[in-house]
Amino acid sequence: MIFDYILSNSYFLSRPFNKKVLTIDDLVRYKLSPKHHISIGGRSIYLSDKFQIASNEVPRLIAYIAGDDGKYLVSSFFLSKSQGLYRLLRAYKYRIDEEGNEQPSWNDKGYSEESIMLPFELQYFISTQNKDIIKIADKMEGIQIFYGTALESGTDTMYSKLIIEDPLKISGDIYTADKTKIKTAPETIYIEQNEKPDFNNLVLTWESESDIYGKITSRVFKSMNGKYSYLFLTDALKRAWIGGIDNDSEVTILGIRKRWVSMGSLGTPAYEYQVEPIDENGKYKIDETGGYGNRDLIYDDKYVDMYQNYLSLIPLIQEFEATQ
């Protein structure tokens, strides 16, 4: 049986998490064996059911990705809260808690969060065909499974060998030239006509659920010149944003493309991460909003609305909304 063959020919590129080495037997015991199959650009990818850890609502899953040698690399995928899309767990950093246990502190984003985004066909497949969710009640065991497939940040060399660092860039004004500013002014953002999304060429659409956004409707449009695919998302509050821009480069054994597209300010999600101010003047420890955050709408005391003061003012998003 193909699934048995995959399990017996799978391997990890990982470190022991909390001194525990993740094994294939562990994945089988938690019912995270390969169950679903998709082929993208000739690359076979087998997926487990989704799983959630304890009270954490973020869906995750285990991927078994075929290499040219007949072996399968085991990796972890997860749903980004703010962006609403699935990403590769490329690597991670950890801290030691008061009891001496390792706890994850940061998921490594590689060259950029766009560089670890899964291809849109895989996003569609996970959202529409892979719906069963396994609950792992023991938080530490769930964490060990998820992070047990990856290496510590700074020690992973396969990513840097396979993924090209320099991104593809869209022609137009979406990148911030002024290094003192985080965001390009929304009213000035534009894309050259031949690289714009063709709103008459819808190639994929699906619906999914997100704890932070509620129901999300995803729509993928090809660009006018056919080089790119744009993913537009709309949430339960009818806010729209661009989740990603995909291309047709090779899908690597990591499950992500060899080339990635830099989105610049177009990559702003409907909820952006921002922590509470550190002084009475409103200065923030971390502020990715560029000053455009709408603090009348906040989720979980961390995520600030970017639609009212930023996304809704971008001409391309206005054009998309006019077609729906």
GIUR-V972087 format. One record per backbone hydrogen bond with DSSP energy under -1.0 kcal/mol. NH is the residue of the N-H (numbers start at 1). CO is the residue of the C=O. If there is no record, write none. Layout:
# GIUR-V972087
nh = {NH/NH}
co = {CO/CO}
This chain:
# GIUR-V972087
nh = {5/6/7/8/11/15/17/20/27/28/29/30/31/32/35/36/38/40/43/45/46/47/48/50/51/52/54/56/60/61/63/64/65/66/67/70/72/73/74/75/77/78/79/80/84/87/88/89/90/92/93/95/97/100/103/105/106/108/112/115/118/123/124/125/126/127/128/129/134/136/142/143/144/145/146/147/148/150/153/155/161/162/163/164/168/173/181/188/189/192/195/198/201/203/204/206/208/210/214/216/217/218/219/220/221/222/223/224/225/226/229/230/231/232/233/234/235/236/238/241/243/246/252/255/258/262/265/266/267/268/272/274/275/278/282/288/292/294/297/299/302/303/304/305/306/311/312/313/314/318/319/320/321/322/323}
co = {1/2/3/4/72/150/20/17/23/24/25/26/28/27/47/47/45/43/40/38/64/36/62/132/60/134/136/53/51/77/75/46/73/44/71/67/9/65/11/63/61/87/59/85/80/78/116/76/88/151/106/103/101/97/95/93/93/91/109/112/86/119/120/121/122/123/124/125/50/52/138/139/140/141/142/143/144/147/92/152/157/158/159/258/260/190/178/185/186/171/192/222/198/220/220/218/216/214/210/208/234/206/232/204/230/201/228/196/194/223/246/221/244/219/241/217/239/213/235/233/231/229/256/252/250/168/174/263/264/265/304/302/286/283/279/273/289/305/294/303/299/299/272/297/270/306/307/310/311/314/315/316/317/318/320}
